[in-house]
Amino acid sequence: MSDISIENLAKEVTALNKKVEQLRYHNFTLATLVANLIEGESVVGSLQELTVLLDLSKEDLKISQKLISSYDGDIDLLKKNFNNPDGNLSEQNLPLIVQAYRNSSSMIEKCDKIISDLQK
């Protein structure tokens, strides 16, 4: 019989609660996408669509929004800070996420600057 401590159980419950919250959020996002499709609204490349595709959490979105909105022209620093080991942000999906914010009409000037700097 294995020893299960209260501390380990508490950690597991916390991790499971985080996953449940993430699933609820993604279910809501997916329902929104489906409703938009039914109503004929375009969702191609939207932030909501990308959230579902990349499994971005609310925390990932908060972090990405903060990093993009505070971008000061240092693309290497942005790439470094965009790597979130506890989430699904990475240097590889940085261009997709920036484009999704731009497509969602959010921070267009910052997004254009980042896209330009990424292409250099």
C-alpha positions as CSV (number, residue, x, y, z in Angstrom):
1,M,0.0,0.0,0.0
2,S,1.4,3.4,-1.0
3,D,1.6,6.3,1.4
4,I,-0.6,9.2,0.3
5,S,0.0,12.4,2.2
6,I,-2.5,15.1,2.7
7,E,0.0,17.5,1.0
8,N,0.2,15.3,-2.1
9,L,-3.6,15.0,-2.3
10,A,-3.9,18.8,-1.9
11,K,-1.5,19.3,-4.8
12,E,-3.4,16.8,-7.0
13,V,-6.7,18.5,-6.2
14,T,-5.3,21.9,-7.0
15,A,-3.9,20.6,-10.4
16,L,-7.3,18.9,-11.2
17,N,-9.2,22.1,-10.3
18,K,-6.9,24.1,-12.7
19,K,-7.6,21.5,-15.5
20,V,-11.4,21.7,-14.8
21,E,-11.3,25.5,-15.0
22,Q,-9.3,25.3,-18.2
23,L,-11.8,22.9,-19.8
24,R,-14.7,25.1,-18.8
25,Y,-13.1,28.1,-20.4
26,H,-12.3,26.2,-23.6
27,N,-15.8,24.8,-23.7
28,F,-17.2,28.3,-23.5
29,T,-14.8,29.5,-26.2
30,L,-15.7,26.6,-28.5
31,A,-19.4,27.3,-27.9
32,T,-18.8,30.9,-28.9
33,L,-17.0,29.8,-32.1
34,V,-19.8,27.4,-33.0
35,A,-22.4,30.2,-32.4
36,N,-20.4,32.6,-34.6
37,L,-20.2,30.0,-37.4
38,I,-23.9,29.3,-37.2
39,E,-24.6,33.1,-37.4
40,G,-22.3,33.3,-40.4
41,E,-19.6,35.4,-38.6
42,S,-16.0,35.0,-39.8
43,V,-13.7,33.5,-37.2
44,V,-10.7,32.7,-39.3
45,G,-7.6,33.5,-37.4
46,S,-9.4,35.0,-34.5
47,L,-8.0,35.0,-31.0
48,Q,-10.9,32.7,-29.9
49,E,-10.1,30.2,-32.6
50,L,-6.4,30.2,-31.8
51,T,-7.2,29.7,-28.1
52,V,-9.0,26.5,-28.9
53,L,-6.3,25.3,-31.4
54,L,-3.4,26.0,-29.1
55,D,-5.2,25.2,-25.9
56,L,-4.3,28.6,-24.4
57,S,-5.5,29.2,-20.9
58,K,-6.8,32.4,-19.4
59,E,-3.3,32.8,-17.8
60,D,-1.6,32.3,-21.2
61,L,-3.9,35.0,-22.7
62,K,-3.2,37.4,-19.8
63,I,0.6,36.9,-20.2
64,S,0.5,37.2,-24.0
65,Q,-1.6,40.4,-23.8
66,K,0.7,41.9,-21.3
67,L,3.9,41.0,-23.2
68,I,2.5,42.3,-26.5
69,S,1.0,45.5,-25.1
70,S,4.3,46.3,-23.4
71,Y,6.5,45.5,-26.4
72,D,9.3,48.0,-26.6
73,G,11.1,46.9,-29.7
74,D,13.4,44.2,-28.2
75,I,12.3,41.2,-30.1
76,D,14.8,38.9,-28.5
77,L,13.5,39.7,-25.0
78,L,9.9,39.2,-26.2
79,K,10.8,35.8,-27.6
80,K,12.5,34.9,-24.4
81,N,9.6,36.0,-22.2
82,F,7.0,34.4,-24.4
83,N,8.2,31.0,-23.4
84,N,5.8,29.9,-20.6
85,P,6.8,26.5,-19.1
86,D,3.6,26.4,-17.1
87,G,1.4,27.1,-20.1
88,N,1.3,26.8,-23.9
89,L,3.1,29.9,-24.9
90,S,6.3,29.5,-26.9
91,E,8.5,31.3,-29.3
92,Q,7.2,29.0,-32.0
93,N,3.5,30.1,-31.6
94,L,4.4,33.8,-31.0
95,P,3.8,34.9,-34.6
96,L,0.4,33.1,-34.6
97,I,-0.7,34.6,-31.4
98,V,0.4,38.1,-32.4
99,Q,-1.5,37.7,-35.7
100,A,-4.6,36.5,-33.9
101,Y,-4.5,39.6,-31.6
102,R,-4.2,41.7,-34.8
103,N,-7.0,39.9,-36.5
104,S,-9.1,40.5,-33.4
105,S,-8.5,44.3,-33.8
106,S,-6.5,44.4,-30.6
107,M,-3.2,46.3,-30.3
108,I,-2.9,46.6,-34.1
109,E,0.1,48.9,-34.0
110,K,2.0,46.8,-31.5
111,C,1.2,43.7,-33.4
112,D,2.4,45.2,-36.7
113,K,5.6,46.3,-35.1
114,I,6.2,42.8,-33.7
115,I,5.4,41.1,-37.0
116,S,7.8,43.4,-38.8
117,D,10.5,42.8,-36.2
118,L,10.0,39.0,-36.4
119,Q,10.6,39.1,-40.2
120,K,14.0,40.9,-39.9
